[in-house]
Amino acid sequence: MFRNFGKVFSFSLHNQVGTKSYKIFTIVFALLLLVMPSIVMMLAAGHHGEEEEKPLESCGAEMVYIVSDFDATPNLMLFNEVTEENYKDIRYKNADSIDEALASAAKEDAAFVLHFYPEEDYIRTDIILPKAQDGKDAIDEKTAENYYEFMNKNATLFSLLLTGLNQSEISALMPGNDYRTYTESGFAEGISIDESKNGSEELIRDKVMEVFQLALPYVTIMMLYFLILSYGNATAQLMVMEKESKLMDTMLISLQPEAMVAGKFLAIVCSGLLQILGWIASFAIGMFAGVKITETMNPGYESPISVFFSFMGELGLFRPIHVVIGIGFLVIGFVMYLSLATIAGAISANREDVAAHSSLYTLPILAAFMLVMMGGGLTAGGAPIWMSYVPFTAALLMPSQMALGTASAVTGVVSLLIMLVLTVGLIVIAGRVYKAMSLYKGNKVKIADVIKLIKAKEA
């Protein structure tokens, strides 16, 4: 039955992986998966560095003269107690008029005048630069304007100082704030995260799990969905090549139809798995390299990926047995849907018929995709339990559930066995359909006609 199967397989596999388009697409996408994690992580680390608070740029002044049109005399020397780099050593002095302040500031090496006065419903502030003895400004205009950033950052304190309040009175108006963060269980017990190391770790684990429960199901569902649609069409087209070129009559002299369909089918499966496993390996290497490069270039920066892997064991994610079963679902699910495409190709007599029969593999994947999406498949553990045992939905749902540990190993094994049995049955049916239709040259065939032909052959 399977005489010369190896020759068909090797020939078909060589034709699949040996084409220029296959090589270019596989290599380019693998390189992207290899390089992109490093780029994204370095950008994230750089953005993280930018988010850290930087000291304000200096205004260039060593002395600031204050002229206030308000009744109270502000005591801005209190700003020296603000631990703001570049502004904690400035000396302040009050003046009765702008002219007096400018005359005094002109004698200093680096000084300017601050004029406070009311305007409508807000306080207006002007910086006035004196002329130095040589006729040039002692402080550059743009440098002096950096003081506005200092004022904006401490606007509330400036407003209070202009009222004439002293330090003790301001402290009474601005009591310190105390913040505490709780986990749900910690709040019930009255223990904050700061008071409980376990609570802090619990919060981090919850955040990491929340991210992965949303991202991983979506990634696996979309990856399988597009791969099956892409390879499904290629599989169906490959099955009709000999029929369309009229070589089938000659080839059946030395080759059984079952060997033909099995060799072609497994060649497509292997070429697809080579791509998928290569891309997964590239992505894994890219993630590892990205973490190392980012942490080397940014000392002290701890990558979120490193944090995740440090908690991976405690989170129950990617346990070896679950990973093996999850990969099994990816592989068997991929093969199962391709076997439907093989049946579509086996029924077809030419490429035009393949398009007409494509619903045999597109409708099941579309229906399963909609069921999983609408049934809560994007939230790990959110889909109803029956979806874990129906092979068409399990192929999309179970890889992420196994990886996240939201489905037990027993559930995974049982579901995988059901899927495996169905897949073998579909492959056997595809072989029989191909055999029954190998020399068919009648009118366009229907599904009911195929079933009759298979029964007739068996009889």
VEXDREN-2710 file (C-alpha; in Angstrom, 1 decimal):
% VEXDREN-2710
k/r/px/py/pz
1/MET/0.0/0.0/0.0
2/PHE/2.8/2.4/0.9
3/ARG/5.3/1.3/-1.7
4/ASN/7.7/4.1/-2.7
5/PHE/6.2/6.3/0.0
6/GLY/9.7/7.6/0.9
7/LYS/10.4/8.8/-2.6
8/VAL/7.2/10.8/-2.7
9/PHE/7.9/12.3/0.7
10/SER/11.5/13.3/-0.1
11/PHE/10.6/14.7/-3.5
12/SER/7.6/16.7/-2.2
13/LEU/9.6/17.9/0.8
14/HIS/12.5/19.1/-1.4
15/ASN/10.0/20.9/-3.6
16/GLN/8.5/22.7/-0.6
17/VAL/11.6/23.7/1.3
18/GLY/13.9/24.1/-1.7
19/THR/12.0/27.0/-3.3
20/LYS/13.5/30.5/-3.1
21/SER/10.3/32.0/-1.7
22/TYR/10.1/29.5/1.2
23/LYS/13.8/30.1/2.1
24/ILE/13.6/33.9/1.9
25/PHE/10.3/34.1/3.9
26/THR/11.6/31.6/6.6
27/ILE/15.0/33.2/7.0
28/VAL/13.7/36.9/7.0
29/PHE/11.0/36.2/9.5
30/ALA/13.4/34.2/11.7
31/LEU/15.8/37.1/11.6
32/LEU/13.1/39.5/12.6
33/LEU/12.1/37.3/15.5
34/LEU/15.8/37.2/16.5
35/VAL/16.5/40.9/16.3
36/MET/13.1/42.5/17.3
37/PRO/13.1/41.4/21.0
38/SER/16.5/43.1/21.5
39/ILE/15.4/46.3/19.8
40/VAL/12.1/46.5/21.8
41/MET/13.8/45.8/25.1
42/MET/16.5/48.4/24.5
43/LEU/13.8/51.0/23.6
44/ALA/11.8/50.1/26.7
45/ALA/15.0/50.4/28.8
46/GLY/15.8/53.7/27.3
47/HIS/12.2/54.9/27.8
48/HIS/12.4/53.7/31.4
49/GLY/15.6/55.8/31.9
50/GLU/13.8/58.8/30.4
51/GLU/10.9/58.4/32.8
52/GLU/13.3/58.7/35.8
53/GLU/13.1/62.1/37.3
54/LYS/16.1/64.3/36.2
55/PRO/17.4/67.3/38.1
56/LEU/16.2/70.7/36.9
57/GLU/18.7/72.7/34.9
58/SER/20.4/75.5/36.8
59/CYS/19.1/79.1/36.4
60/GLY/22.6/80.4/36.7
61/ALA/21.9/82.6/39.8
62/GLU/23.8/82.6/43.1
63/MET/21.7/85.5/44.5
64/VAL/18.0/86.4/43.8
65/TYR/16.5/89.7/44.9
66/ILE/12.8/89.6/45.7
67/VAL/10.3/92.5/45.0
68/SER/6.8/91.7/46.1
69/ASP/3.7/93.9/45.6
70/PHE/1.8/91.8/48.2
71/ASP/1.4/93.0/51.8
72/ALA/3.5/90.2/53.3
73/THR/7.2/89.8/52.9
74/PRO/8.0/86.4/51.5
75/ASN/10.8/84.3/53.1
76/LEU/12.1/82.4/50.1
77/MET/15.2/81.3/52.0
78/LEU/13.0/78.3/53.0
79/PHE/13.6/77.0/49.4
80/ASN/17.1/76.2/50.4
81/GLU/15.6/73.4/52.5
82/VAL/14.1/71.9/49.3
83/THR/16.4/69.1/48.2
84/GLU/16.4/70.2/44.5
85/GLU/19.7/69.9/42.8
86/ASN/21.1/73.2/41.4
87/TYR/18.6/75.3/43.5
88/LYS/19.4/74.5/47.1
89/ASP/22.3/76.9/47.4
90/ILE/20.7/80.1/46.0
91/ARG/20.6/83.1/48.4
92/TYR/17.5/85.3/48.6
93/LYS/17.1/88.9/49.7
94/ASN/14.1/91.2/49.8
95/ALA/14.1/94.7/48.2
96/ASP/11.7/97.6/48.5
97/SER/11.7/98.5/44.8
98/ILE/12.7/97.1/41.4
99/ASP/15.3/99.9/41.0
100/GLU/16.9/99.1/44.3
101/ALA/16.9/95.3/43.5
102/LEU/18.4/95.9/40.0
103/ALA/21.2/98.1/41.5
104/SER/22.1/95.5/44.1
105/ALA/21.9/92.7/41.6
106/ALA/24.2/94.5/39.2
107/LYS/27.0/94.3/41.8
108/GLU/26.7/90.6/42.0
109/ASP/28.5/88.1/39.7
110/ALA/25.3/86.0/39.1
111/ALA/22.0/87.5/40.2
112/PHE/18.6/88.6/38.9
113/VAL/15.4/90.1/40.3
114/LEU/12.1/88.3/40.9
115/HIS/9.0/90.6/40.9
116/PHE/5.8/89.2/42.3
117/TYR/2.5/91.1/41.8
118/PRO/-1.2/90.3/41.5
119/GLU/-2.9/90.3/38.1
120/GLU/-6.6/89.4/37.9
121/ASP/-7.1/86.1/39.7
122/TYR/-3.5/84.8/39.7
123/ILE/0.0/85.7/40.7
124/ARG/2.3/87.2/38.1
125/THR/6.0/86.6/38.3
126/ASP/8.7/88.4/36.2
127/ILE/12.4/87.7/36.0
128/ILE/14.4/90.9/35.4
129/LEU/18.0/90.6/34.4
130/PRO/20.3/93.5/35.5
131/LYS/23.1/94.9/33.3
132/ALA/26.5/94.0/34.5
133/GLN/29.3/96.6/35.0
134/ASP/30.6/95.9/31.4
135/GLY/27.1/96.5/29.9
136/LYS/26.4/92.8/29.2
137/ASP/23.8/90.6/30.9
138/ALA/25.4/88.7/33.8
139/ILE/23.1/85.7/33.3
140/ASP/21.9/84.4/29.9
141/GLU/18.1/84.9/29.3
142/LYS/17.3/81.3/28.5
143/THR/19.4/80.1/31.5
144/ALA/17.5/82.4/33.9
145/GLU/14.1/81.1/32.5
146/ASN/14.9/77.7/34.0
147/TYR/13.8/79.2/37.3
148/TYR/10.2/79.1/36.0
149/GLU/10.4/75.3/35.9
150/PHE/11.6/75.4/39.5
151/MET/8.6/77.6/40.4
152/ASN/6.1/75.5/38.5
153/LYS/7.3/72.4/40.3
154/ASN/6.9/74.1/43.7
155/ALA/3.9/76.3/42.8
156/THR/1.9/75.5/45.9
157/LEU/4.8/76.3/48.2
158/PHE/5.5/79.6/46.4
159/SER/1.9/80.7/46.8
160/LEU/2.0/79.9/50.6
161/LEU/5.3/81.8/51.0
162/LEU/3.9/84.9/49.3
163/THR/1.3/85.0/52.1
164/GLY/4.0/85.6/54.6
165/LEU/3.6/82.3/56.5
166/ASN/6.6/81.0/58.3
167/GLN/8.0/77.4/58.1
168/SER/6.0/76.1/61.1
169/GLU/2.8/77.6/59.8
170/ILE/3.3/76.1/56.4
171/SER/4.0/72.7/57.9
172/ALA/0.7/72.9/59.8
173/LEU/-1.1/73.6/56.6
174/MET/0.6/70.8/54.6
175/PRO/0.6/67.6/56.8
176/GLY/2.5/64.7/55.4
177/ASN/0.6/62.0/53.4
178/ASP/0.9/58.3/54.2
179/TYR/0.2/55.7/51.4
180/ARG/-0.2/51.9/51.8
181/THR/-0.9/49.2/49.3
182/TYR/-2.7/46.0/50.1
183/THR/-3.4/42.7/48.3
184/GLU/-7.0/41.5/48.6
185/SER/-6.1/38.9/51.2
186/GLY/-3.7/41.4/53.0
187/PHE/-6.5/44.0/53.2
188/ALA/-8.8/41.5/54.9
189/GLU/-6.1/40.8/57.5
190/GLY/-5.0/44.5/57.8
191/ILE/-1.4/43.7/56.5
192/SER/0.0/46.0/53.8
193/ILE/2.5/44.9/51.2
194/ASP/5.2/46.8/52.9
195/GLU/4.6/44.8/56.0
196/SER/4.5/41.5/54.2
197/LYS/7.2/40.3/51.7
198/ASN/4.8/37.5/50.7
199/GLY/2.2/40.1/49.8
200/SER/4.6/42.0/47.6
201/GLU/5.5/38.8/45.7
202/GLU/1.8/37.9/45.5
203/LEU/1.1/41.3/43.8
204/ILE/3.8/40.8/41.3
205/ARG/2.7/37.3/40.5
206/ASP/-0.9/38.5/40.0
207/LYS/0.2/41.2/37.6
208/VAL/2.4/38.9/35.6
209/MET/-0.3/36.3/35.4
210/GLU/-2.8/38.9/34.3
211/VAL/-0.6/39.9/31.4
212/PHE/0.1/36.4/30.2
213/GLN/-3.5/35.2/30.6
214/LEU/-4.5/37.9/28.1
215/ALA/-1.5/37.8/25.7
216/LEU/-0.7/34.1/25.3
217/PRO/-4.1/32.7/24.3
218/TYR/-4.4/35.5/21.7
219/VAL/-1.0/34.8/20.3
220/THR/-1.5/31.0/20.0
221/ILE/-5.0/31.3/18.5
222/MET/-3.9/33.9/15.9
223/MET/-0.8/32.0/15.0
224/LEU/-2.6/28.7/14.4
225/TYR/-5.4/30.4/12.6
226/PHE/-3.2/32.1/10.0
227/LEU/-0.8/29.1/9.6
228/ILE/-3.7/26.7/9.0
229/LEU/-5.3/28.9/6.4
230/SER/-2.0/29.5/4.7
231/TYR/-0.8/25.9/4.7
232/GLY/-4.3/24.5/4.1
233/ASN/-4.5/26.1/0.7
234/ALA/-0.9/24.9/-0.2
235/THR/-1.8/21.3/0.9
236/ALA/-5.0/21.2/-1.2
237/GLN/-3.2/22.6/-4.2
238/LEU/-0.5/20.0/-4.0
239/MET/-2.9/17.2/-4.0
240/VAL/-4.3/18.0/-7.5
241/MET/-1.0/18.5/-9.3
242/GLU/-0.8/15.0/-10.9
243/LYS/-4.5/15.0/-11.6
244/GLU/-4.4/18.3/-13.4
245/SER/-1.2/17.5/-15.4
246/LYS/-2.6/14.1/-16.4
247/LEU/0.4/12.3/-14.9
248/MET/-1.8/10.2/-12.5
249/ASP/-2.3/7.4/-15.0
250/THR/1.5/6.9/-15.4
251/MET/2.4/7.3/-11.8
252/LEU/-0.1/4.7/-10.5
253/ILE/1.9/2.0/-12.3
254/SER/4.6/2.2/-9.6
255/LEU/2.8/4.0/-6.8
256/GLN/-0.3/3.4/-4.7
257/PRO/-2.7/6.4/-4.2
258/GLU/-2.3/6.0/-0.4
259/ALA/1.5/6.4/-0.6
260/MET/1.0/9.4/-2.9
261/VAL/-1.3/11.3/-0.5
262/ALA/0.7/10.3/2.7
263/GLY/4.0/11.4/1.2
264/LYS/2.6/14.7/0.0
265/PHE/0.7/15.4/3.2
266/LEU/3.6/14.6/5.5
267/ALA/5.9/16.8/3.3
268/ILE/3.6/19.8/3.8
269/VAL/3.4/19.0/7.6
270/CYS/7.2/18.8/7.9
271/SER/7.9/21.9/5.9
272/GLY/5.3/23.8/8.1
273/LEU/6.7/22.4/11.4
274/LEU/10.3/23.3/10.3
275/GLN/9.2/26.9/9.8
276/ILE/7.3/27.1/13.1
277/LEU/10.0/25.4/15.2
278/GLY/12.7/27.6/13.6
279/TRP/10.7/30.7/14.4
280/ILE/10.1/29.6/18.0
281/ALA/13.8/28.9/18.4
282/SER/14.7/32.3/16.9
283/PHE/12.3/34.1/19.2
284/ALA/13.6/32.3/22.3
285/ILE/17.2/33.1/21.4
286/GLY/16.2/36.7/20.6
287/MET/14.5/37.1/24.0
288/PHE/17.5/35.7/25.8
289/ALA/19.9/37.8/23.9
290/GLY/17.7/40.9/24.3
291/VAL/17.7/40.5/28.1
292/LYS/21.4/40.1/28.3
293/ILE/22.2/43.0/25.9
294/THR/19.7/45.3/27.6
295/GLU/21.0/44.6/31.1
296/THR/24.6/45.0/29.9
297/MET/24.0/48.3/28.3
298/ASN/21.8/49.6/31.2
299/PRO/23.5/48.6/34.5
300/GLY/21.0/48.5/37.3
301/TYR/18.0/48.0/34.9
302/GLU/16.1/44.8/35.6
303/SER/14.3/43.6/32.5
304/PRO/10.6/42.6/33.1
305/ILE/11.4/39.4/31.3
306/SER/14.1/38.6/33.9
307/VAL/11.5/39.3/36.6
308/PHE/9.0/37.0/35.0
309/PHE/11.4/34.1/34.7
310/SER/12.5/34.5/38.3
311/PHE/8.9/33.9/39.3
312/MET/8.1/31.4/36.6
313/GLY/8.4/28.3/38.9
314/GLU/6.2/29.9/41.5
315/LEU/3.6/31.0/39.0
316/GLY/3.2/27.5/37.7
317/LEU/3.8/28.6/34.1
318/PHE/5.6/26.5/31.5
319/ARG/6.1/23.4/33.6
320/PRO/7.9/20.7/31.5
321/ILE/5.0/18.3/31.3
322/HIS/2.5/21.1/30.5
323/VAL/4.9/22.5/27.8
324/VAL/5.2/19.0/26.2
325/ILE/1.4/18.6/26.1
326/GLY/1.0/22.2/24.8
327/ILE/3.4/21.6/22.0
328/GLY/1.6/18.3/21.2
329/PHE/-1.7/20.3/20.8
330/LEU/0.0/22.7/18.5
331/VAL/1.5/19.9/16.3
332/ILE/-1.5/17.6/16.3
333/GLY/-4.0/20.5/15.8
334/PHE/-2.0/21.7/12.9
335/VAL/-1.9/18.2/11.3
336/MET/-5.7/17.8/12.0
337/TYR/-6.7/20.9/10.1
338/LEU/-4.3/20.1/7.3
339/SER/-5.9/16.7/6.9
340/LEU/-9.2/18.4/6.2
341/ALA/-7.3/20.4/3.4
342/THR/-6.0/17.1/2.1
343/ILE/-9.5/15.8/1.8
344/ALA/-10.5/18.9/-0.1
345/GLY/-7.5/18.4/-2.5
346/ALA/-8.3/14.7/-2.9
347/ILE/-11.9/15.5/-4.0
348/SER/-10.8/18.1/-6.5
349/ALA/-9.8/17.4/-10.0
350/ASN/-8.0/20.7/-10.7
351/ARG/-7.1/24.0/-9.0
352/GLU/-10.5/25.5/-9.7
353/ASP/-12.2/22.7/-7.8
354/VAL/-9.8/23.3/-4.9
355/ALA/-11.3/26.8/-4.4
356/ALA/-14.8/25.4/-4.5
357/HIS/-14.0/22.7/-1.9
358/SER/-11.9/25.0/0.4
359/SER/-14.9/25.3/2.8
360/LEU/-14.0/21.8/4.0
361/TYR/-11.1/23.2/6.0
362/THR/-11.9/27.0/6.2
363/LEU/-15.4/26.7/7.7
364/PRO/-14.2/24.4/10.6
365/ILE/-11.3/26.7/11.5
366/LEU/-13.5/29.8/11.2
367/ALA/-16.3/28.3/13.3
368/ALA/-13.8/27.1/16.0
369/PHE/-12.1/30.5/16.0
370/MET/-15.4/32.3/16.5
371/LEU/-16.5/29.9/19.2
372/VAL/-13.2/30.2/21.1
373/MET/-13.2/34.0/20.8
374/MET/-16.8/34.5/21.8
375/GLY/-16.7/31.8/24.5
376/GLY/-14.0/33.4/26.6
377/GLY/-10.9/31.8/25.0
378/LEU/-8.9/35.1/25.3
379/THR/-9.0/34.7/29.1
380/ALA/-7.2/31.6/30.3
381/GLY/-9.7/29.4/32.0
382/GLY/-12.7/31.5/30.8
383/ALA/-13.9/29.1/28.0
384/PRO/-16.4/26.4/28.9
385/ILE/-14.9/23.0/29.6
386/TRP/-16.5/21.3/26.6
387/MET/-14.3/23.3/24.3
388/SER/-11.2/21.6/25.8
389/TYR/-12.5/18.2/24.6
390/VAL/-13.9/19.1/21.1
391/PRO/-10.8/18.7/18.9
392/PHE/-11.4/21.7/16.6
393/THR/-11.7/24.2/19.5
394/ALA/-9.1/22.4/21.7
395/ALA/-6.5/22.9/19.0
396/LEU/-6.8/26.6/19.4
397/LEU/-7.5/26.8/23.1
398/MET/-5.4/24.1/24.9
399/PRO/-1.9/25.2/23.9
400/SER/-2.2/28.4/26.0
401/GLN/-4.2/26.8/28.8
402/MET/-1.5/24.1/29.2
403/ALA/1.3/26.6/29.2
404/LEU/-0.4/28.8/31.8
405/GLY/-1.3/25.8/33.9
406/THR/-5.0/26.6/33.9
407/ALA/-5.9/23.1/32.6
408/SER/-4.7/20.0/34.4
409/ALA/-2.3/17.5/32.8
410/VAL/-5.1/14.8/32.9
411/THR/-7.5/17.1/30.9
412/GLY/-4.7/17.8/28.5
413/VAL/-3.8/14.2/27.9
414/VAL/-7.4/13.1/27.4
415/SER/-8.2/16.0/25.0
416/LEU/-4.9/15.3/23.1
417/LEU/-5.8/11.6/22.7
418/ILE/-9.3/12.5/21.3
419/MET/-7.7/14.9/18.9
420/LEU/-5.1/12.3/17.8
421/VAL/-7.7/9.7/17.1
422/LEU/-9.7/12.1/15.0
423/THR/-6.6/13.2/13.1
424/VAL/-5.6/9.6/12.3
425/GLY/-9.2/9.0/11.1
426/LEU/-9.2/12.1/8.9
427/ILE/-5.8/11.1/7.3
428/VAL/-7.2/7.6/6.6
429/ILE/-10.3/9.1/5.0
430/ALA/-8.1/11.5/2.9
431/GLY/-6.2/8.5/1.6
432/ARG/-9.3/6.6/0.7
433/VAL/-10.9/9.6/-1.0
434/TYR/-7.7/10.2/-3.0
435/LYS/-7.6/6.6/-4.0
436/ALA/-11.3/6.6/-5.0
437/MET/-10.9/9.9/-7.0
438/SER/-7.4/9.2/-8.5
439/LEU/-8.7/8.3/-11.9
440/TYR/-12.1/10.0/-11.7
441/LYS/-12.8/12.0/-14.9
442/GLY/-16.5/12.6/-14.7
443/ASN/-18.5/15.7/-13.9
444/LYS/-17.8/17.9/-11.0
445/VAL/-18.0/15.7/-7.9
446/LYS/-20.1/16.4/-4.7
447/ILE/-19.5/15.2/-1.2
448/ALA/-22.3/12.6/-1.4
449/ASP/-20.8/11.2/-4.7
450/VAL/-17.4/10.8/-2.9
451/ILE/-19.0/8.8/-0.1
452/LYS/-20.7/6.5/-2.7
453/LEU/-17.4/6.0/-4.5
454/ILE/-15.6/5.1/-1.3
455/LYS/-18.3/2.5/-0.5
456/ALA/-18.2/1.1/-4.0
457/LYS/-14.4/0.7/-3.8
458/GLU/-14.7/-1.0/-0.4
459/ALA/-17.3/-3.3/-1.7
END
